[in-house]
Amino acid sequence: MKPEDDSHLVETGLATAVFSNNYTLRDPYLITAGATLARGVSHEKVEAAIKAVLSEIGEKGVTATEL
């Protein structure tokens, strides 16, 4: 799963939509991420997938294009 692939959860059938928000109101900036689960998929499975992507971004960073 690549961090730059923001549709991974949709393409794999785990979710029907994904979203994120960056609230730059105060340092260290709150970032939220979520998904609309596909029918029959547990929230634990989607949560684990989101955490895996966020962990990979934390370890490897993002490209200039992704910014």
Biotite code that builds the C-alpha atoms (Angstrom):
import biotite.structure as struc

atoms = struc.array([
    struc.Atom([0.000, 0.000, 0.000], chain_id="A", res_id=1, res_name="MET", atom_name="CA", element="C"),
    struc.Atom([1.531, 3.263, -1.112], chain_id="A", res_id=2, res_name="LYS", atom_name="CA", element="C"),
    struc.Atom([0.771, 6.488, 0.787], chain_id="A", res_id=3, res_name="PRO", atom_name="CA", element="C"),
    struc.Atom([0.351, 8.397, -2.461], chain_id="A", res_id=4, res_name="GLU", atom_name="CA", element="C"),
    struc.Atom([-2.445, 6.024, -3.492], chain_id="A", res_id=5, res_name="ASP", atom_name="CA", element="C"),
    struc.Atom([-5.331, 7.719, -1.724], chain_id="A", res_id=6, res_name="ASP", atom_name="CA", element="C"),
    struc.Atom([-7.841, 5.403, -3.370], chain_id="A", res_id=7, res_name="SER", atom_name="CA", element="C"),
    struc.Atom([-6.336, 2.144, -2.087], chain_id="A", res_id=8, res_name="HIS", atom_name="CA", element="C"),
    struc.Atom([-9.174, 1.540, 0.364], chain_id="A", res_id=9, res_name="LEU", atom_name="CA", element="C"),
    struc.Atom([-11.739, 2.088, -2.372], chain_id="A", res_id=10, res_name="VAL", atom_name="CA", element="C"),
    struc.Atom([-9.902, 0.021, -4.983], chain_id="A", res_id=11, res_name="GLU", atom_name="CA", element="C"),
    struc.Atom([-9.589, -2.933, -2.596], chain_id="A", res_id=12, res_name="THR", atom_name="CA", element="C"),
    struc.Atom([-13.281, -2.776, -1.691], chain_id="A", res_id=13, res_name="GLY", atom_name="CA", element="C"),
    struc.Atom([-12.753, -1.852, 1.944], chain_id="A", res_id=14, res_name="LEU", atom_name="CA", element="C"),
    struc.Atom([-14.410, 1.552, 1.617], chain_id="A", res_id=15, res_name="ALA", atom_name="CA", element="C"),
    struc.Atom([-16.624, 3.482, -0.757], chain_id="A", res_id=16, res_name="THR", atom_name="CA", element="C"),
    struc.Atom([-14.948, 6.827, 0.017], chain_id="A", res_id=17, res_name="ALA", atom_name="CA", element="C"),
    struc.Atom([-11.920, 8.158, 1.896], chain_id="A", res_id=18, res_name="VAL", atom_name="CA", element="C"),
    struc.Atom([-11.222, 11.623, 3.243], chain_id="A", res_id=19, res_name="PHE", atom_name="CA", element="C"),
    struc.Atom([-8.746, 13.641, 5.270], chain_id="A", res_id=20, res_name="SER", atom_name="CA", element="C"),
    struc.Atom([-8.548, 17.133, 6.689], chain_id="A", res_id=21, res_name="ASN", atom_name="CA", element="C"),
    struc.Atom([-5.649, 19.254, 7.904], chain_id="A", res_id=22, res_name="ASN", atom_name="CA", element="C"),
    struc.Atom([-6.604, 21.793, 10.536], chain_id="A", res_id=23, res_name="TYR", atom_name="CA", element="C"),
    struc.Atom([-3.847, 24.408, 10.635], chain_id="A", res_id=24, res_name="THR", atom_name="CA", element="C"),
    struc.Atom([-5.365, 26.338, 13.501], chain_id="A", res_id=25, res_name="LEU", atom_name="CA", element="C"),
    struc.Atom([-2.529, 25.727, 15.931], chain_id="A", res_id=26, res_name="ARG", atom_name="CA", element="C"),
    struc.Atom([0.758, 23.839, 15.996], chain_id="A", res_id=27, res_name="ASP", atom_name="CA", element="C"),
    struc.Atom([1.171, 20.821, 15.838], chain_id="A", res_id=28, res_name="PRO", atom_name="CA", element="C"),
    struc.Atom([-1.811, 20.806, 13.467], chain_id="A", res_id=29, res_name="TYR", atom_name="CA", element="C"),
    struc.Atom([-4.563, 18.261, 13.730], chain_id="A", res_id=30, res_name="LEU", atom_name="CA", element="C"),
    struc.Atom([-4.948, 15.874, 10.803], chain_id="A", res_id=31, res_name="ILE", atom_name="CA", element="C"),
    struc.Atom([-7.969, 13.614, 10.562], chain_id="A", res_id=32, res_name="THR", atom_name="CA", element="C"),
    struc.Atom([-8.548, 10.701, 8.225], chain_id="A", res_id=33, res_name="ALA", atom_name="CA", element="C"),
    struc.Atom([-11.597, 8.569, 7.691], chain_id="A", res_id=34, res_name="GLY", atom_name="CA", element="C"),
    struc.Atom([-13.535, 6.375, 5.342], chain_id="A", res_id=35, res_name="ALA", atom_name="CA", element="C"),
    struc.Atom([-17.048, 5.308, 4.492], chain_id="A", res_id=36, res_name="THR", atom_name="CA", element="C"),
    struc.Atom([-16.964, 1.555, 4.950], chain_id="A", res_id=37, res_name="LEU", atom_name="CA", element="C"),
    struc.Atom([-18.123, -0.761, 2.217], chain_id="A", res_id=38, res_name="ALA", atom_name="CA", element="C"),
    struc.Atom([-21.061, -2.961, 3.132], chain_id="A", res_id=39, res_name="ARG", atom_name="CA", element="C"),
    struc.Atom([-19.981, -5.935, 5.200], chain_id="A", res_id=40, res_name="GLY", atom_name="CA", element="C"),
    struc.Atom([-16.494, -4.628, 6.026], chain_id="A", res_id=41, res_name="VAL", atom_name="CA", element="C"),
    struc.Atom([-15.602, -4.229, 9.703], chain_id="A", res_id=42, res_name="SER", atom_name="CA", element="C"),
    struc.Atom([-14.407, -0.913, 11.025], chain_id="A", res_id=43, res_name="HIS", atom_name="CA", element="C"),
    struc.Atom([-11.416, -2.704, 12.572], chain_id="A", res_id=44, res_name="GLU", atom_name="CA", element="C"),
    struc.Atom([-10.192, -3.793, 9.135], chain_id="A", res_id=45, res_name="LYS", atom_name="CA", element="C"),
    struc.Atom([-10.522, -0.301, 7.652], chain_id="A", res_id=46, res_name="VAL", atom_name="CA", element="C"),
    struc.Atom([-8.980, 1.316, 10.714], chain_id="A", res_id=47, res_name="GLU", atom_name="CA", element="C"),
    struc.Atom([-5.971, -1.013, 10.434], chain_id="A", res_id=48, res_name="ALA", atom_name="CA", element="C"),
    struc.Atom([-5.569, -0.135, 6.741], chain_id="A", res_id=49, res_name="ALA", atom_name="CA", element="C"),
    struc.Atom([-5.723, 3.607, 7.451], chain_id="A", res_id=50, res_name="ILE", atom_name="CA", element="C"),
    struc.Atom([-3.192, 3.254, 10.276], chain_id="A", res_id=51, res_name="LYS", atom_name="CA", element="C"),
    struc.Atom([-0.857, 1.318, 7.967], chain_id="A", res_id=52, res_name="ALA", atom_name="CA", element="C"),
    struc.Atom([-0.922, 4.113, 5.379], chain_id="A", res_id=53, res_name="VAL", atom_name="CA", element="C"),
    struc.Atom([-0.396, 6.806, 8.018], chain_id="A", res_id=54, res_name="LEU", atom_name="CA", element="C"),
    struc.Atom([2.485, 4.831, 9.520], chain_id="A", res_id=55, res_name="SER", atom_name="CA", element="C"),
    struc.Atom([4.125, 4.499, 6.120], chain_id="A", res_id=56, res_name="GLU", atom_name="CA", element="C"),
    struc.Atom([3.755, 8.237, 5.528], chain_id="A", res_id=57, res_name="ILE", atom_name="CA", element="C"),
    struc.Atom([5.325, 8.884, 8.930], chain_id="A", res_id=58, res_name="GLY", atom_name="CA", element="C"),
    struc.Atom([8.276, 6.649, 8.119], chain_id="A", res_id=59, res_name="GLU", atom_name="CA", element="C"),
    struc.Atom([8.856, 7.566, 4.467], chain_id="A", res_id=60, res_name="LYS", atom_name="CA", element="C"),
    struc.Atom([7.323, 11.020, 4.165], chain_id="A", res_id=61, res_name="GLY", atom_name="CA", element="C"),
    struc.Atom([5.491, 12.342, 1.122], chain_id="A", res_id=62, res_name="VAL", atom_name="CA", element="C"),
    struc.Atom([6.618, 13.596, -2.245], chain_id="A", res_id=63, res_name="THR", atom_name="CA", element="C"),
    struc.Atom([6.467, 17.195, -3.414], chain_id="A", res_id=64, res_name="ALA", atom_name="CA", element="C"),
    struc.Atom([3.583, 16.223, -5.699], chain_id="A", res_id=65, res_name="THR", atom_name="CA", element="C"),
    struc.Atom([1.576, 14.899, -2.746], chain_id="A", res_id=66, res_name="GLU", atom_name="CA", element="C"),
    struc.Atom([1.969, 18.150, -0.858], chain_id="A", res_id=67, res_name="LEU", atom_name="CA", element="C"),
])
